[in-house]
């Protein structure tokens, strides 16, 4: 396991500089990690064996039949899903095919590892854009104030430089904040869009997949079948045609076991619940920032809850004179600077802004 997933350990490293929030990190860190892990898992034959094994009484070599059915896909007979197993059919969805009957073909399992990898890359796109646009600004502005142990002279000098920067650049961070909020909107669009992508990929089954799995235990035993095997059947049929000894076309029916779908069904059950939760959290964080935008007093309340050592009157002076984009920068600085140093920063900045207002008057 360590050999397979060892390359993903770098995604678990914590960044010393925080430039986003916890929900944002769930997108580009945890979700990317699990999608890449799942993509690797479905290609690991030592855990699931051969992805397909087909059974035929004819003289067709097993390896040839396995390769053919894997490449061309297998199918289930739609009318066989509700027949009695062991009496009418050997397995749900598996029955003798009569020309004209509706068949559901299964070929998506060839693409699961690639789709999961593509999804991981899409989840990382907002993070890549924000990291590129952010350009290390927070790291440069901290000036060592994230450490509680500094000499008094160094601490005062760094704080003076930062106060000067903040006071002289009030209102100049609009593009910086807009780029971050755009990436948060992109996170929400991405997770909702990927739910529709997976629904299309699984033939319209993903949207109700998790809900059906939850309801499964409440079904009447005489008619119930696991909805996971409807989406990810473990036993299907495959038709192989070849020329006979007299030159006519012969048809050979085979039943195929798909061990890989035991893994796939668990993966997509988890992803259904995780994506729903992630979409809800992303919507809530967008709602939170909408409140921050429309209700200026909430900015003071948020900063006050994070910087409890600061004097409320000084913090109120700073927040009232700040644009939303400046507040956003102060909020990021609060997440990175030591609490004592941040208290002194707000004190100096409030005094600086008051003096500046008096001079302008």
C-alpha positions in Angstrom: 0.0 0.0 0.0 2.9 2.3 0.8 4.4 1.8 -2.6 1.1 2.5 -4.3 0.0 5.6 -2.3 3.4 6.8 -1.2 3.6 9.4 -4.0 0.4 11.1 -2.6 2.0 11.9 0.8 3.1 15.3 -0.5 -0.6 16.4 -0.7 -0.9 15.9 3.1 1.9 18.4 3.9 0.5 21.5 5.7 1.4 24.8 4.3 3.1 27.2 6.7 1.4 30.2 5.0 -2.5 30.2 4.8 -4.0 32.0 1.8 -7.5 30.4 1.8 -10.0 28.8 4.1 -10.8 25.3 5.3 -13.5 24.6 2.7 -11.2 25.7 -0.1 -8.6 23.3 1.2 -11.2 20.5 1.1 -11.4 21.0 -2.6 -7.7 21.0 -3.6 -6.2 18.9 -0.9 -8.6 16.2 0.5 -10.7 15.8 -2.6 -7.8 15.7 -5.0 -6.1 13.2 -2.7 -9.0 10.8 -2.6 -9.7 11.0 -6.3 -6.0 10.2 -7.1 -6.0 7.4 -4.6 -9.2 5.9 -6.1 -7.7 6.3 -9.6 -4.6 4.3 -8.5 -6.7 1.8 -6.6 -8.8 0.7 -9.6 -5.7 -0.1 -11.6 -4.1 -2.2 -8.9 -4.7 -5.8 -9.9 -3.0 -7.2 -6.7 -6.1 -6.0 -4.7 -9.0 -6.9 -7.2 -7.4 -9.5 -9.4 -8.3 -9.5 -13.1 -10.8 -6.8 -13.8 -12.9 -9.2 -15.8 -13.3 -13.0 -16.1 -15.6 -14.5 -18.6 -17.1 -18.0 -18.6 -17.9 -20.0 -21.7 -18.5 -23.7 -22.4 -17.1 -23.3 -26.0 -13.6 -23.8 -27.1 -12.8 -20.0 -27.1 -9.6 -19.3 -25.1 -10.4 -17.6 -21.8 -7.9 -14.9 -22.2 -9.2 -14.1 -25.7 -12.7 -13.9 -24.4 -11.7 -11.7 -21.4 -9.9 -9.3 -23.7 -12.7 -9.1 -26.2 -15.4 -8.5 -23.6 -13.3 -5.9 -21.8 -12.6 -4.0 -24.9 -16.1 -4.2 -26.5 -18.1 -4.0 -23.2 -20.7 -6.3 -21.6 -24.4 -5.9 -21.2 -27.4 -6.6 -18.9 -30.9 -7.5 -20.0 -33.2 -4.8 -18.7 -36.2 -7.1 -18.2 -34.1 -9.5 -16.0 -33.6 -7.1 -13.2 -36.9 -7.8 -11.4 -37.0 -11.6 -12.1 -36.6 -14.0 -9.2 -32.9 -14.9 -8.8 -32.2 -18.7 -8.7 -35.6 -19.5 -10.3 -36.1 -17.3 -13.4 -32.5 -15.9 -13.8 -29.1 -16.9 -12.4 -28.3 -13.3 -11.3 -30.1 -9.9 -11.5 -29.8 -8.5 -15.0 -28.5 -11.7 -16.5 -30.9 -13.7 -18.8 -31.2 -15.2 -22.2 -31.2 -12.4 -24.8 -34.1 -12.4 -27.3 -33.6 -10.1 -30.3 -35.6 -6.9 -29.7 -35.1 -6.9 -25.9 -33.7 -3.8 -24.3 -30.0 -4.2 -23.3 -27.9 -1.9 -21.1 -24.3 -1.9 -22.2 -21.5 -1.4 -19.7 -18.2 -0.1 -20.9 -17.6 2.8 -18.5 -15.3 0.7 -16.2 -12.6 1.0 -18.8 -12.6 4.7 -18.2 -13.1 5.0 -14.5 -9.4 5.5 -13.6 -9.0 8.2 -16.3 -12.2 10.0 -15.3 -11.2 10.0 -11.6 -7.8 11.5 -12.6 -9.4 14.1 -14.8 -11.7 15.0 -11.9 -8.7 15.4 -9.5 -7.1 17.8 -12.0 -10.3 19.8 -12.3 -10.5 20.2 -8.5 -7.0 21.6 -8.4 -7.6 24.2 -11.1 -9.1 26.9 -8.8 -6.2 26.3 -6.4 -3.6 26.7 -9.2 -5.3 29.9 -10.4 -5.4 31.4 -6.9 -1.9 30.5 -6.1 -0.7 32.0 -9.4 -2.7 35.3 -8.9 -1.8 35.5 -5.2 1.9 35.4 -6.1 3.2 35.0 -2.6 1.9 38.4 -1.4 1.0 37.1 2.1 4.3 35.4 2.5 6.1 38.7 1.6 3.9 40.8 3.9 4.3 38.7 7.0 7.9 39.9 7.4 8.6 37.3 10.1 5.7 38.4 12.3 4.3 34.8 12.3 6.9 33.9 14.8 6.2 34.8 18.5 10.0 34.9 19.2 11.6 38.0 17.7 13.8 40.7 18.9 12.0 43.9 19.9 13.8 46.0 17.3 13.1 43.5 14.5 9.5 43.2 15.5 9.0 47.0 15.6 10.7 47.5 12.3 8.7 44.8 10.5 5.4 46.1 12.0 6.3 49.6 10.9 6.9 48.5 7.3 3.6 46.6 7.2 1.6 49.4 8.8 3.0 51.8 6.2 2.2 49.5 3.4 -1.4 48.9 4.6 -2.1 52.6 5.2 -0.7 53.7 1.9 -2.5 51.0 -0.1 -6.1 51.2 1.2 -8.4 50.4 -1.6 -5.7 48.9 -3.8 -6.5 45.3 -3.2 -9.7 45.0 -5.1 -8.4 42.8 -7.9 -6.6 40.6 -5.3 -9.8 40.0 -3.4 -11.9 39.6 -6.5 -9.6 36.9 -7.8 -10.0 34.9 -4.6 -13.8 35.2 -4.6 -13.8 34.1 -8.2 -11.9 31.0 -7.3 -14.4 30.2 -4.5 -17.2 30.5 -7.0 -15.2 28.3 -9.4 -15.0 25.7 -6.6 -18.8 25.6 -6.3 -19.3 25.5 -10.0 -16.8 22.7 -10.3 -18.2 20.4 -7.7 -21.8 20.8 -8.9 -20.6 20.4 -12.5 -18.8 17.3 -11.7 -21.9 15.8 -10.2 -23.6 16.3 -13.5 -20.5 14.9 -15.3 -20.6 11.7 -13.3 -24.3 11.4 -13.8 -23.8 11.5 -17.5 -20.8 9.2 -17.3 -22.9 6.6 -15.4 -25.9 6.8 -17.8 -28.0 9.1 -15.5 -27.7 6.8 -12.5 -25.4 8.9 -10.3 -27.8 11.7 -9.4 -30.0 9.3 -7.3 -27.3 6.7 -6.6 -26.7 7.6 -2.9 -30.4 8.1 -2.2 -31.2 4.6 -3.5 -28.4 3.0 -1.5 -29.8 4.6 1.7 -33.3 3.3 0.8 -32.1 -0.2 0.0 -32.4 -1.6 3.5 -36.1 -0.5 3.6 -37.1 -2.4 0.5 -39.2 -5.5 0.7 -36.9 -8.5 0.6 -38.9 -10.4 -2.0 -38.3 -7.7 -4.6 -35.2 -5.9 -3.5 -31.9 -6.0 -5.3 -28.9 -4.0 -4.4 -29.0 -0.7 -6.4 -25.2 -0.7 -6.5 -25.2 -3.8 -8.7 -27.7 -2.1 -11.1 -25.1 0.7 -11.7 -22.0 -1.5 -11.2 -23.1 -5.1 -12.1 -20.8 -7.8 -10.9 -22.1 -10.4 -13.4 -23.0 -9.5 -17.0 -23.3 -11.0 -20.4 -21.1 -10.8 -23.5 -21.7 -12.0 -27.0 -18.7 -13.1 -29.1 -19.0 -13.8 -32.8 -16.6 -15.9 -35.0 -16.5 -17.9 -38.1 -17.3 -21.6 -37.8 -15.7 -24.5 -39.7 -18.1 -24.1 -42.6 -17.6 -20.4 -42.9 -20.8 -19.3 -41.2 -21.0 -16.8 -38.4 -21.3 -18.4 -35.0 -22.6 -16.7 -31.9 -21.2 -17.5 -28.4 -22.8 -16.1 -25.2 -20.6 -15.8 -22.2 -21.2 -14.6 -18.6 -18.6 -12.2 -17.3 -17.6 -11.6 -13.7 -16.5 -8.0 -13.0 -14.5 -8.0 -9.8 -13.5 -4.4 -10.5 -17.1 -3.2 -9.9 -16.8 -4.3 -6.2 -14.3 -1.4 -5.9 -16.2 1.0 -8.2 -19.5 0.8 -6.4 -17.8 1.7 -3.1 -15.9 4.5 -4.7 -19.0 6.1 -6.2 -21.1 5.7 -3.0 -18.4 7.6 -1.1 -18.1 10.2 -3.9 -21.9 10.8 -4.0 -22.1 11.6 -0.3 -18.8 13.5 -0.3 -19.7 15.7 -3.3 -23.1 16.5 -1.9 -21.5 17.6 1.4 -18.8 19.5 -0.4 -21.4 21.3 -2.6 -23.4 22.3 0.6 -20.2 23.6 2.3 -19.2 25.5 -0.8 -22.7 27.1 -1.0 -22.5 28.0 2.7 -19.1 29.7 2.3 -20.4 31.7 -0.7 -23.4 32.7 1.4 -21.0 33.7 4.2 -19.0 36.0 1.9 -22.2 37.5 0.5 -23.1 38.5 4.1 -19.6 40.0 4.5 -20.1 41.9 1.3 -23.6 43.3 2.1 -23.3 43.8 5.9 -20.1 45.7 6.8 -20.6 45.2 10.5 -20.1 41.5 10.0 -16.5 42.2 9.0 -15.8 43.6 12.4 -17.4 40.6 14.1 -15.4 38.1 12.1 -12.1 39.8 12.7 -13.0 40.2 16.4 -13.7 36.5 16.8 -10.3 35.6 15.2 -8.2 38.4 16.9 -9.5 38.3 20.5 -6.4 40.1 21.8 -7.0 43.3 19.8 -8.7 46.2 21.4 -12.3 46.5 20.0 -12.1 50.2 19.5 -8.9 50.0 17.5 -10.2 47.2 15.4 -13.4 49.1 14.8 -11.5 52.1 13.5 -9.5 50.0 11.1 -12.5 48.0 9.8 -14.6 51.2 9.3 -11.8 52.8 7.2 -11.2 49.6 5.2 -12.6 48.6 1.8 -13.9 44.9 1.6 -10.7 44.0 -0.2 -8.5 45.5 2.5 -10.5 43.6 5.1 -9.9 40.4 3.2 -6.1 41.1 3.3 -6.3 41.8 7.0 -8.2 38.6 7.5 -5.5 36.6 5.8 -2.8 38.3 7.8 -4.8 37.4 11.0 -4.6 33.8 10.0 -0.8 33.9 9.6 0.6 36.5 12.1 1.1 35.6 15.7 -1.8 36.9 17.8 0.3 39.3 19.9 2.0 40.7 16.9 -1.4 41.1 15.2 -2.7 43.0 18.2 0.1 45.5 18.0 -0.3 45.7 14.2 -3.9 46.7 14.5 -3.1 49.2 17.3 -0.4 50.9 15.2 -2.6 50.8 12.0 -5.5 52.4 13.8 -3.4 55.2 15.2 -1.8 55.7 11.8 -5.2 56.0 10.0 -6.5 58.4 12.7 -3.5 60.7 12.2 -3.9 60.5 8.5 -7.5 61.5 8.8 -6.7 64.4 11.0 -3.9 65.6 8.6 -6.3 65.4 5.6 -8.9 67.4 7.5 
